[in-house]
Structure formats: structure tokens, C-alpha cells
Amino acid sequence: LSVINLSNNSVVLTTQTGIVKLLNGCPTPKPQLSKYQRQLKQLHASSSGLQEFSRFVDHGLSHQELVVIESIRAVIRTYLTGLADHIGSDPDAWQLYGVQKSDDEHFDFYPSFFVDGLKQQFNLLECRLKFQEMMAYSQMFVEFVDSQRKASLAKNTSEQKI
């Protein structure tokens, strides 16, 4: 599985044949990213902090360069958040996909609940649905759901104290 961590600005690429083949058949934000790549090349051709590291350290990036880079990050973030369906955008959506134990500390996430919800959406392409199903059963996604759960509980606890 390829992972783009927008917080750490790092990329881990997969070499797993089945995933690569599956993703190559799915729509991606490549057209939008290609547009931004052209803009960055144009900015690089002019006097730019992108040309030389010492210039970047001394002067930083121009406003235009920052806007393009932030736009790239936004496109990638939107695409990746969309893969998590509304778990990525709704802090309490994790509750729909598992069972909360009575002690309030333990939550059992059931990937099948998530996948069944995706299958109800008629607008999903088969390749995207297959990828999301594979993703839902990964440890990485289970940890993502758990991090959403913890953030939601922390927010609710702090709101109750106020």
C-alpha cells in the first residue's frame, strides 16, 4: 500500500503487484496535479526559491509558489480523505462501524460495516470500491479509525468539562 503522510510530508510506495494494478485502473487527481506541476515548472523557470537551496533558505518561497504547493496538498488531502469516506471528515463517524464495549475504553471496529456502507453508494467505481475494501481491512486503517475515536472522545470530554 502506498502511503502519503501529509503531516510529515513523507511517501511510502508499494511494490505489491495487485495493489499497483488495481490503482492504475482507478481515477486519480492526476489532471489537477499535472496543472500544478506545470505551474511549478513555470515558477521554477523564473527567479525562484525553487531553483537554488541557498536562495530558498535566504528568501523562502514566493506567495505564488506557496499557493501552488498548498493547492497540491489540498488536492491530495481531499483525495485521501475521500477514500476514508466520511470517517475522515466527520469526527464521530467511526461510531457507525463497530461496537462500543460497556467500559467506554474498548471499541471493536468491523471493517465489514464500513465496506457494506460503501457498497450502498452507487456512484463508486468497482476499482475504487475494491481498493477501499482492501484498505478497510488493513491495520493502518484500523489505527486511523482508532485515532478518530480517541480524538472524538477527547473533544467530547473537554466539552463536558466546560
N, C-alpha and C positions, 0 to 999 in steps of 0.2 A: 504494500500500500504506500502510495506517495503521500507525504505529509508536508504541508506548508504551515509553519507556525508564524502567524503574523505578529505575535507579541515579541518573539525572539528574532524575527526575520531570518528564519532558517528553513531549509528544504531538505527532506529526506526522500529520495526517489526509490521506487520499487523496481525490481527486475523480474518480478513474478509474471510469467507469460500470460496467464489467464486474466489478470487484472489489466495489464497493458492492452491486450486485445479488446477487452470489454470497454475500457475508457476511450480507445481510439474510435469506437463507433458512436460515442455519445457527443452531443453538442457541448461545447465549452465556450468560455468567454474569449476565445482566441481573436475574433474580429475586433472586439473592443480593445484588447491588449495590443493588437497589431497597430491600431491607430495611435495608441500612446507610445509604442515603440518608435514609430515614425516621428512623433513629436520630440521624443528624447534625442533621436539622431539629429534632428534639425537644431535643437538647442546645443547639442554637443559640438556641432559644426561651427557655431558662433563662439564667442568668448564665454566660456562656461566653467563652472566649478567641476563639471563632469570630465573635463579634459585632463586635468592635472591634479594630483592629490594635494600638492602643496598649496595650490590655488583654492582648493576646496577647504583645506584647514584654515587658510587665512581669511577667506571671504564667505565660505559656505555656499549654499545653493541659491540661485535666484528665486524670486517669487514664482516665476513660471515653472521652473524645474520642480519646486516643491509641490505646486498644484498638480502637475502631471504625475509625480510619484505618489501623492496621496490619492489621486484618482485610480491609479493602478491598484493600490492597496484596497480601495473601496470595492473595485470590481471583483478582486479575488475574495475579499471578505464576504461579499454578497453571495457569490457562487458557493463558497464553502458552507456558509450559514444555511443556504438553501438545501444543501444535502442533508442537514440535520432536521429538515422540515421546521416546524415551529418550536422544537426544543431549543434551537439556537437563538430564537428571538423572544420567546415567552418564558420568563424565569420560572414559572410554575408548571410548565407543560410536562415536565418529567413525571408528574404525578399520574398522568394518564397511561403510563406504560409499565406499570408494575404494581406491587403490593407493599404498602407500608405496614411494617410489623407494629405490634402494640407498644413497644418501648420507644417509639419515635426516633430511634437512632438507626434502625435497620430497615433498609428498603431493598426489595428484590426487583430488579429491572428485568423485564421479559422482552427481549428483542422481538419476539413474535408479535407482541401487542403493537409495537412500532411499525413493523413490516405490514401487518394487517391493515393498519390505518393508511399506509402508503398505497396499498393495493386498491383502496376505495377511491383514490384520486385518479380520475380517468385521463387526465392530461399528462401523466408521466410516461415517458418513453420506456420501452422494455429494458434497454441497456441501463438507463439511469436507475430504474427500479431494482435491477439485479445488483448493481453496484451498491445501492443503499442497503439492500438486504445483506450483502456481504459485510458492509461497514457496520451495520447494527449488531452483528454477532461478534465483532472484534472487541478485544479487551480495551482498545483505545476509546471506542465509543461508549462502552460501559463506564469507563472512567470519566468521560465527558459528561454523561448523564449524572454521575455521582457528584461531579463538581458543580453542576447546575443545581442539584438538590441541596448541597451544602450552602451554596450562595443564597438560595431562596430561603432556607431555614434561618440563616444568619440575618438576612434582611428582615424577615418576619419577627425574629426575636428582638432585634433592635427597635423595630416599630412598636412592639408591645411595651418596651421599657419607657417609651416617650409618652 
